[in-house]
Amino acid sequence: LLNEAGEAESAGRYVDALAAFGGAISAAPEDGAAYARRAQLFDQLGHPDLAVADYRVAARLNPGDATLHKGLCLGLALSNHDLDGALAACNTAVKLSPNSPDALSARGYTQLRRAAYAEAEKDYLAALALSPAAPSEMFGFGVAIIHLGRAKEGRGEIASATLDSAGVISEWQN
């Protein structure tokens, strides 16, 4: 069923992929892989609110997987539903993978959503130390420091982020 879901997803048949993931989950409800892959598909389709439930289960079944905790963090932050839960998931992801710019960036984004701009600045700085030319992290860092009263520096950081990645603006708008 997971292979069937993967083939359907690759072919752009997302309804079939979701049905196959559902079948895989029914067949093996204690296997976190199907939950994780369906959550990722929901993310890809722009439905972080639907991904959250699957990330919760997948993270419970695989508590040592930082990627699942990061996915849960971002899903909650993007749906603006449970920002305290998002922060807890991000903290777990960072604890499991402290040198992951993705986990740090997700926590930075969550801190922005929580209006904790100084904490967001710290997380984005740490992510940029690990991945210096990452446009999304540069953009988030710029947003954080604008909110901290350093507008000129923040606009410069955002401008730098968009030099090589014009799509970063639409990603942040979405």
C-alpha positions as CSV (number, residue, x, y, z in Angstrom):
1,L,0.0,0.0,0.0
2,L,2.9,2.4,0.7
3,N,4.4,1.6,-2.7
4,E,0.9,2.2,-4.3
5,A,0.6,5.5,-2.5
6,G,4.1,6.6,-3.6
7,E,3.4,5.7,-7.2
8,A,0.1,7.6,-7.1
9,E,1.8,10.6,-5.5
10,S,4.5,10.6,-8.1
11,A,1.9,10.5,-10.8
12,G,0.0,13.5,-9.3
13,R,-3.0,11.3,-8.4
14,Y,-3.2,12.7,-4.9
15,V,-6.7,11.4,-4.0
16,D,-5.5,7.9,-4.8
17,A,-2.3,8.4,-2.8
18,L,-4.3,9.6,0.2
19,A,-6.6,6.6,-0.1
20,A,-3.6,4.2,-0.3
21,F,-2.0,5.9,2.7
22,G,-5.3,5.5,4.6
23,G,-5.3,1.8,3.7
24,A,-1.7,1.4,4.9
25,I,-2.6,3.1,8.2
26,S,-5.6,0.8,8.6
27,A,-3.5,-2.3,7.9
28,A,-0.7,-1.3,10.3
29,P,-1.8,1.4,12.7
30,E,1.4,1.1,14.8
31,D,3.7,1.8,11.8
32,G,4.5,5.5,11.8
33,A,5.8,5.5,8.2
34,A,2.4,5.8,6.6
35,Y,1.3,8.6,9.0
36,A,4.5,10.5,8.3
37,R,4.3,10.1,4.5
38,R,0.6,11.2,4.5
39,A,1.4,14.2,6.7
40,Q,4.2,15.2,4.2
41,L,1.7,14.9,1.3
42,F,-0.8,17.1,3.2
43,D,2.0,19.6,3.7
44,Q,2.8,19.5,0.0
45,L,-0.8,20.0,-0.9
46,G,-1.0,23.1,1.4
47,H,-3.0,21.6,4.3
48,P,-0.8,21.9,7.4
49,D,-3.9,21.6,9.5
50,L,-4.6,18.1,8.2
51,A,-0.9,17.1,8.5
52,V,-0.8,17.9,12.2
53,A,-2.9,14.9,13.2
54,D,-0.7,12.5,11.3
55,Y,2.5,14.2,12.5
56,R,1.3,13.8,16.1
57,V,0.7,10.1,15.7
58,A,4.0,9.6,13.7
59,A,6.0,11.5,16.4
60,R,4.4,9.4,19.1
61,L,5.3,6.2,17.3
62,N,8.8,7.4,16.5
63,P,9.7,9.8,19.3
64,G,13.4,10.0,18.3
65,D,12.7,11.3,14.8
66,A,13.5,15.0,14.8
67,T,12.0,15.5,11.3
68,L,8.5,14.4,12.6
69,H,8.7,16.8,15.5
70,K,9.7,19.6,13.1
71,G,6.8,18.8,10.8
72,L,4.4,18.9,13.8
73,C,5.9,22.2,14.9
74,L,5.5,23.8,11.5
75,G,2.0,22.4,11.0
76,L,0.8,23.8,14.2
77,A,2.6,27.1,13.6
78,L,1.2,27.5,10.1
79,S,-2.3,26.6,11.1
80,N,-1.9,29.1,14.0
81,H,-3.8,26.6,16.2
82,D,-1.6,25.7,19.2
83,L,1.5,27.8,19.3
84,D,2.6,26.4,22.7
85,G,2.3,22.9,21.3
86,A,4.2,24.1,18.2
87,L,7.0,25.4,20.4
88,A,7.1,22.2,22.4
89,A,7.4,20.1,19.2
90,C,10.2,22.5,17.9
91,N,12.1,22.2,21.2
92,T,12.0,18.5,20.9
93,A,13.2,18.6,17.3
94,V,16.1,20.9,18.3
95,K,16.9,18.7,21.2
96,L,17.1,15.7,19.0
97,S,19.0,17.4,16.3
98,P,20.7,20.5,17.6
99,N,22.8,21.1,14.5
100,S,19.8,21.1,12.2
101,P,19.2,24.4,10.5
102,D,15.7,23.2,9.6
103,A,14.7,22.5,13.2
104,L,16.1,25.9,14.3
105,S,14.4,27.7,11.5
106,A,11.1,26.0,12.3
107,R,11.4,27.1,15.9
108,G,12.4,30.6,14.7
109,Y,9.2,30.7,12.6
110,T,7.1,29.6,15.6
111,Q,8.7,32.3,17.7
112,L,7.7,34.8,15.1
113,R,4.1,33.6,15.2
114,R,4.3,33.9,19.0
115,A,5.6,37.4,18.7
116,A,8.7,36.3,20.6
117,Y,11.0,38.3,18.3
118,A,14.2,38.1,20.4
119,E,13.9,34.3,20.5
120,A,13.2,34.2,16.8
121,E,16.3,36.2,16.1
122,K,18.4,33.8,18.1
123,D,17.0,30.8,16.3
124,Y,17.5,32.3,12.9
125,L,21.0,33.4,13.8
126,A,21.8,29.8,14.9
127,A,20.3,28.4,11.7
128,L,22.2,30.9,9.5
129,A,25.5,29.9,11.3
130,L,24.9,26.3,10.1
131,S,23.5,27.3,6.6
132,P,24.7,30.8,5.9
133,A,23.0,31.5,2.5
134,A,19.6,30.0,3.3
135,P,17.0,32.5,1.9
136,S,14.1,31.5,4.1
137,E,16.2,31.8,7.2
138,M,17.6,35.2,6.1
139,F,14.0,36.4,5.4
140,G,12.8,35.2,8.9
141,F,15.8,36.8,10.5
142,G,15.0,40.0,8.7
143,V,11.4,39.9,9.9
144,A,12.5,39.3,13.5
145,I,14.9,42.2,13.6
146,I,12.4,44.6,12.0
147,H,10.1,43.7,14.9
148,L,12.9,44.4,17.3
149,G,13.2,47.9,16.0
150,R,16.1,47.5,13.6
151,A,14.1,48.1,10.4
152,K,17.0,49.2,8.1
153,E,19.0,46.1,9.0
154,G,16.0,43.9,8.6
155,R,15.0,45.2,5.2
156,G,18.6,44.7,4.1
157,E,18.5,41.1,5.3
158,I,15.2,40.5,3.4
159,A,16.7,42.1,0.3
160,S,19.7,39.8,0.5
161,A,17.4,36.8,0.9
162,T,15.5,37.6,-2.3
163,L,18.6,38.2,-4.5
164,D,19.0,34.5,-5.3
165,S,15.6,33.3,-4.4
166,A,12.7,35.5,-5.6
167,G,10.3,32.7,-4.6
168,V,11.1,33.2,-0.9
169,I,8.6,36.1,-0.8
170,S,5.7,34.0,-2.1
171,E,6.7,31.2,0.3
172,W,6.4,33.6,3.2
173,Q,3.2,35.1,1.9
174,N,1.7,31.7,1.7
